[in-house]
């Protein structure tokens, strides 16, 4: 098969959609090298990703397209797919180019979530309007929609009226690095580099209201848990509220913010942490839950949205709107060594549902099904 990918996020985004795009491309090119892969990359800045040997990177070919790369991505890619006679074009991050439905190329779009519709208060009005336009177009013209969770599938049916038979659920994959044991010397150097304490809790995700870091901090205070907390993720305006809360309790709260770290460092942090807490109000999937479990870290997460799909029977679930419940869960997991061991063992087993191999096999089957329809 000749398969094209909207690879913008793979080359330009450090986390989230970038991780998903990179994992998808790497998994498929490794497991099915006989396919021909084309990576459409409109970006001009230094890339975060090097295309695998079995893939061809395609970029804007002249100065006009390079200057207006967003137009190239939206309006010109369909012409290129027609010229290349691609079998499949896969939009990895919610979008499909205009006119793709008028070519002979079958199209798949991955929809991660529609949180901007469910929780509009978390987004600017202009962003919601742009997302809605792009999502509606992609869902309408796609041959098939790939949803990363049952939760997102339900949301697509509810908010966009997408026919259930048009949606295929395939869970995303974890970078294989999270299954590997980290060298003790690397952990020692990492601890030294960031001046981290010997014992700490871990929170992973953008510091924004939806991720509920304040709820975690409030829960720690309510249950008198004064273990240092390491927060991995870029900040937003929400950080001001978080900092204000921390400053009011400086004698009890010790929080380390690490906005930019490599995957190598993140794996080590998961393996060093006592527990990873992810009390998000809503997620399309919740990749840090699966990553932490693969790394052997116990996980406390929310009992809503897609998070039980990611955590399986291995996570400790809480109501994210109840800080006291988050604190009590922390107290339980930190004090019960047998529970921690059980969570670690079950977590590693659960994480194997999200290997590159499993993802690639399911996605290849989807491509073949769509091609034969």
Secondary structure, DSSP 4 states (H G I P E B T S, - for coil): -EEEEE-HHHHH-SSTHHHHHHHHHHHHHHH-TTSEEEEE----SPPS----TTEEEE---SHHHHHTHHHIIIIIHHHHHHHHT-SEEEESSS---TTGGGSS-EEEEEE---HHHHTGGGS-HHHHHHHHHHHHHHHHH-SEEEESSHHHHHHHHHHH---GGGEEE------GGGGSPPPHHHHHHHHHHHT--SS-EEEES-BSGGG-HHHHHHHHHHTT----EEEES-B-TTHHHHHHHHHTTTTT--EEEE----HHHHHHHHHH-S-EEE--S--SS-HHHHHHHHTT--EEEESSTTHHHHHTTTSEEE-TT-HHHHHHHHHHHHH-HHHHHHHHHHHHHHHGGG-HHHHHHHHHHHHHHHHH-
